[in-house]
Amino acid sequence: MKARFSAIVTGLALVALLAGCTAPTAAPAPPTETADSDLREVSSIAVVGDSMSVGMAACGSRDACPEASWALGTDPAVSSIRERLGGDSIAPLSLARPGAVVADRITAVEKAQGESADLVLVAVGTNDVCTSSMDKITPVDEFGQTYSELLATIRAGVPDAPIVAVSLPDISQLWEAGRSDPKIVGLWNQSPSCRTLLGDADSDAAADEERRASVMQTLAGYNASIIEACAAVTECTTDDGAVNQITFSLDDISSADHFHPSASGQAKVAAAAWPAVQKALGG
């Protein structure tokens, strides 16, 4: 029986807090043959996320490219979670929006009343630290509380659906991969995206080094908060930092904006998240 999203009841308790770092590459797994017959049956999947989950800039332009989404995409080269679990036989529900932060996804989930989901994927939080200025970054404690409220809202709406909360990517790799290329640096300097990390991208000044280190420390705090928040919710599974540990090459970053994952980057995200999905579904 499909569970249904509904408005959250007042008085949901807030909990708190996740971890992350950098490590080996997660290689894309083969398409749908990886679906395990022992896994719980899924006929609908919801993703709660941001631009990564709508495949932003993954198909050669700066537009969203849902078919290349790691979560709900249909491109065989990406081998999304939906494809691995059955493809077109699974109804998709996207609660992802470019620029989304954790707080506004609570509202999105609350508005999804009556929508069905047998599995909920949560991949949001990068925009809480990747902002236009350092003073707009969401503090780690606040992030943890808000993320806990998001998971509680999801659980209230779909009491029986497994939730998979994935870690946030290591965005420092964006800077490392592009900082030596004048064309990429010029593009970053003209863009309002992620000034906290990509502002003055070619500068090695102490203040800029400290700013980037602070961003990554905050991101690690967010990832720690995700783990703690998920542990406090029934049937919530994390990827144990697998998405954060992906090593992205320049080819895995969109050539359109040098900011979002390309199709191959999306494939790496899907492959890294897949073991957590298997675990959540009883595999």
C-alpha positions as CSV (number, residue, x, y, z in Angstrom):
1,M,0.0,0.0,0.0
2,K,1.4,3.4,-1.0
3,A,2.0,5.9,1.8
4,R,0.8,9.5,1.4
5,F,2.2,12.9,2.0
6,S,0.1,15.0,4.3
7,A,0.5,18.3,6.2
8,I,2.6,18.1,9.3
9,V,0.9,18.3,12.6
10,T,1.9,21.1,14.9
11,G,4.3,20.4,17.7
12,L,6.7,18.1,15.8
13,A,9.8,17.8,17.9
14,L,13.1,19.0,16.5
15,V,16.1,16.8,16.8
16,A,19.6,17.5,15.6
17,L,22.8,16.6,13.6
18,L,25.9,14.2,10.2
19,A,29.7,13.8,8.9
20,G,31.7,14.0,5.8
21,C,35.1,14.2,4.1
22,T,36.7,13.3,0.9
23,A,37.7,9.8,-0.3
24,P,37.7,7.3,-3.2
25,T,35.6,7.3,-6.4
26,A,32.3,5.5,-6.5
27,A,32.1,4.0,-10.0
28,P,28.8,3.9,-11.8
29,A,27.1,0.5,-11.5
30,P,25.3,-1.2,-14.5
31,P,21.7,-0.3,-15.2
32,T,18.6,-1.9,-13.8
33,E,20.0,-5.4,-13.6
34,T,21.2,-4.4,-10.1
35,A,17.6,-4.4,-8.8
36,D,17.4,-7.1,-6.2
37,S,14.4,-9.4,-6.1
38,D,14.6,-9.4,-2.3
39,L,14.1,-5.6,-2.1
40,R,10.8,-4.2,-0.9
41,E,8.5,-3.4,-3.8
42,V,8.6,0.2,-4.9
43,S,6.0,1.7,-7.2
44,S,6.6,5.4,-6.5
45,I,9.7,7.4,-5.6
46,A,9.9,11.0,-4.3
47,V,13.1,13.1,-4.2
48,V,13.4,16.1,-1.9
49,G,16.3,18.2,-3.2
50,D,17.8,21.0,-5.1
51,S,19.3,21.6,-8.5
52,M,21.4,18.5,-8.5
53,S,18.3,16.4,-8.3
54,V,16.7,18.1,-11.3
55,G,19.8,17.5,-13.4
56,M,20.7,21.1,-13.7
57,A,23.2,21.8,-16.5
58,A,23.8,18.0,-16.8
59,C,23.0,17.9,-20.6
60,G,25.2,20.6,-22.1
61,S,23.1,23.6,-21.4
62,R,22.4,25.6,-18.2
63,D,18.8,24.3,-18.1
64,A,17.5,21.5,-15.9
65,C,17.8,18.1,-17.5
66,P,15.5,15.8,-15.4
67,E,16.4,12.7,-17.6
68,A,19.9,12.9,-16.2
69,S,18.9,13.2,-12.5
70,W,20.7,10.7,-10.2
71,A,17.4,10.1,-8.5
72,L,14.6,10.0,-11.0
73,G,16.3,10.2,-14.4
74,T,15.7,8.0,-17.4
75,D,19.1,8.3,-19.2
76,P,20.6,4.7,-19.2
77,A,24.1,6.2,-18.9
78,V,23.2,7.7,-15.5
79,S,21.5,4.6,-14.2
80,S,19.4,6.6,-11.7
81,I,17.9,5.1,-8.5
82,R,14.5,5.0,-10.3
83,E,16.0,3.1,-13.3
84,R,17.7,0.6,-11.0
85,L,14.4,-0.1,-9.2
86,G,12.2,-0.5,-12.3
87,G,12.3,2.5,-14.5
88,D,9.1,3.5,-16.2
89,S,7.1,1.2,-13.9
90,I,7.9,3.5,-11.0
91,A,6.0,6.8,-10.6
92,P,8.3,9.8,-9.9
93,L,7.6,12.7,-7.6
94,S,10.1,15.5,-7.7
95,L,10.1,17.9,-4.7
96,A,13.4,19.3,-5.9
97,R,14.0,22.9,-7.0
98,P,17.1,24.8,-8.1
99,G,18.4,27.0,-5.3
100,A,16.4,25.1,-2.6
101,V,17.6,25.1,1.0
102,V,16.5,22.7,3.7
103,A,14.0,25.1,5.2
104,D,12.0,25.7,2.1
105,R,11.8,21.9,1.4
106,I,9.7,21.6,4.5
107,T,7.1,23.8,2.9
108,A,7.4,21.8,-0.3
109,V,6.7,18.5,1.5
110,E,3.8,20.0,3.4
111,K,2.2,21.1,0.2
112,A,2.6,17.6,-1.3
113,Q,-0.6,16.4,0.3
114,G,-2.2,13.3,-1.2
115,E,0.9,12.5,-3.3
116,S,2.1,8.9,-3.0
117,A,5.7,7.6,-2.3
118,D,7.0,4.2,-1.4
119,L,10.6,5.6,-1.1
120,V,11.8,9.1,-0.3
121,L,15.3,10.3,-1.3
122,V,16.6,13.4,0.4
123,A,19.5,15.3,-1.0
124,V,19.5,18.9,0.1
125,G,21.7,21.3,2.0
126,T,24.5,22.5,-0.3
127,N,22.7,25.8,-0.9
128,D,22.7,26.5,2.8
129,V,26.5,26.9,2.7
130,C,27.0,27.7,-1.0
131,T,25.7,31.2,-0.8
132,S,26.3,34.8,-2.0
133,S,28.2,35.8,1.1
134,M,29.6,34.2,4.3
135,D,27.0,35.9,6.5
136,K,24.2,34.1,4.7
137,I,25.5,30.7,5.5
138,T,23.1,28.6,7.7
139,P,24.9,27.9,11.0
140,V,25.5,24.2,11.7
141,D,23.2,24.0,14.7
142,E,20.4,25.7,12.8
143,F,20.9,23.4,9.9
144,G,20.7,20.3,12.1
145,Q,17.5,21.5,13.7
146,T,15.9,22.3,10.3
147,Y,17.0,19.1,8.7
148,S,15.5,17.2,11.6
149,E,12.3,19.0,11.1
150,L,12.4,18.2,7.4
151,L,12.7,14.5,8.1
152,A,10.0,14.6,10.7
153,T,7.7,16.3,8.2
154,I,8.4,13.6,5.6
155,R,7.8,10.9,8.2
156,A,4.5,12.4,9.2
157,G,3.4,12.5,5.6
158,V,4.6,9.0,4.7
159,P,4.6,6.9,7.9
160,D,5.6,3.7,6.2
161,A,8.0,4.8,3.4
162,P,11.8,4.3,3.8
163,I,13.7,7.5,3.8
164,V,17.3,7.7,2.3
165,A,19.2,10.8,3.4
166,V,22.3,11.2,1.2
167,S,25.3,13.2,2.2
168,L,26.3,16.5,0.6
169,P,29.0,16.4,-2.2
170,D,32.5,17.6,-1.5
171,I,32.1,21.0,-3.3
172,S,35.8,21.9,-2.7
173,Q,36.5,19.7,-5.7
174,L,34.8,22.3,-7.9
175,W,37.4,24.9,-6.9
176,E,40.3,22.4,-7.1
177,A,39.3,21.2,-10.6
178,G,38.7,24.7,-12.1
179,R,40.9,27.2,-10.3
180,S,43.9,26.9,-12.7
181,D,41.7,27.5,-15.8
182,P,41.3,31.2,-16.6
183,K,38.2,30.6,-18.6
184,I,36.5,28.7,-15.7
185,V,37.6,31.3,-13.2
186,G,36.3,34.1,-15.4
187,L,32.9,32.3,-15.6
188,W,32.8,31.9,-11.8
189,N,33.7,35.6,-11.3
190,Q,30.7,36.6,-13.5
191,S,28.3,34.2,-11.7
192,P,26.4,34.8,-8.4
193,S,26.6,31.1,-7.6
194,C,28.4,30.0,-4.5
195,R,30.5,33.1,-3.7
196,T,31.4,31.6,-0.4
197,L,33.6,29.0,-2.1
198,L,34.1,30.2,-5.7
199,G,34.6,34.0,-5.1
200,D,38.2,35.1,-6.0
201,A,38.8,31.6,-7.1
202,D,42.3,32.2,-8.2
203,S,43.4,33.9,-5.0
204,D,45.8,32.3,-2.5
205,A,45.5,35.1,0.0
206,A,45.2,34.0,3.6
207,A,41.8,35.4,4.0
208,D,40.5,33.5,0.9
209,E,42.1,30.3,2.1
210,E,40.4,30.8,5.5
211,R,37.1,31.4,3.9
212,R,37.2,28.2,1.9
213,A,38.3,26.2,4.9
214,S,35.4,27.6,6.9
215,V,33.0,26.6,4.1
216,M,34.3,23.1,4.1
217,Q,34.2,22.9,7.9
218,T,30.6,23.9,7.8
219,L,29.8,21.4,5.1
220,A,31.4,18.7,7.3
221,G,29.1,19.8,10.2
222,Y,26.1,19.6,7.9
223,N,27.0,16.0,7.0
224,A,27.4,15.1,10.7
225,S,23.9,16.7,11.3
226,I,22.3,14.6,8.5
227,I,23.6,11.4,10.1
228,E,22.3,12.4,13.6
229,A,18.9,13.6,12.3
230,C,18.4,10.4,10.3
231,A,19.2,8.2,13.3
232,A,16.4,9.8,15.2
233,V,13.8,8.9,12.6
234,T,12.3,5.5,12.0
235,E,13.2,3.7,8.8
236,C,15.7,6.4,7.8
237,T,19.0,5.3,6.2
238,T,22.0,7.4,5.3
239,D,24.7,6.7,2.7
240,D,27.4,6.9,5.5
241,G,29.1,9.7,3.6
242,A,29.3,7.9,0.3
243,V,28.2,10.9,-1.9
244,N,30.5,13.2,0.0
245,Q,33.4,10.8,-0.7
246,I,33.0,10.7,-4.5
247,T,36.0,12.0,-6.4
248,F,34.8,14.1,-9.3
249,S,37.0,14.7,-12.3
250,L,36.6,17.8,-14.5
251,D,34.5,15.6,-16.9
252,D,32.1,15.0,-14.0
253,I,31.4,18.7,-13.8
254,S,29.1,20.4,-16.3
255,S,30.9,22.2,-19.1
256,A,27.9,24.6,-19.3
257,D,28.4,26.2,-15.9
258,H,31.4,24.4,-14.3
259,F,29.3,24.1,-11.2
260,H,26.8,21.3,-11.3
261,P,27.4,17.6,-12.0
262,S,27.5,16.5,-15.6
263,A,25.7,13.3,-16.7
264,S,28.8,11.3,-15.7
265,G,28.8,13.1,-12.3
266,Q,25.2,12.3,-11.9
267,A,26.0,8.7,-12.6
268,K,28.6,8.7,-9.8
269,V,26.0,10.2,-7.4
270,A,23.5,7.4,-8.2
271,A,26.1,4.7,-7.8
272,A,27.2,6.1,-4.4
273,A,23.7,6.4,-3.1
274,W,22.5,3.0,-4.4
275,P,23.9,0.8,-1.5
276,A,22.0,3.0,1.0
277,V,18.8,2.5,-1.1
278,Q,19.4,-1.3,-1.1
279,K,19.9,-1.3,2.6
280,A,16.7,0.8,3.2
281,L,14.7,-1.6,1.1
282,G,15.9,-4.6,2.9
283,G,18.7,-5.7,0.6
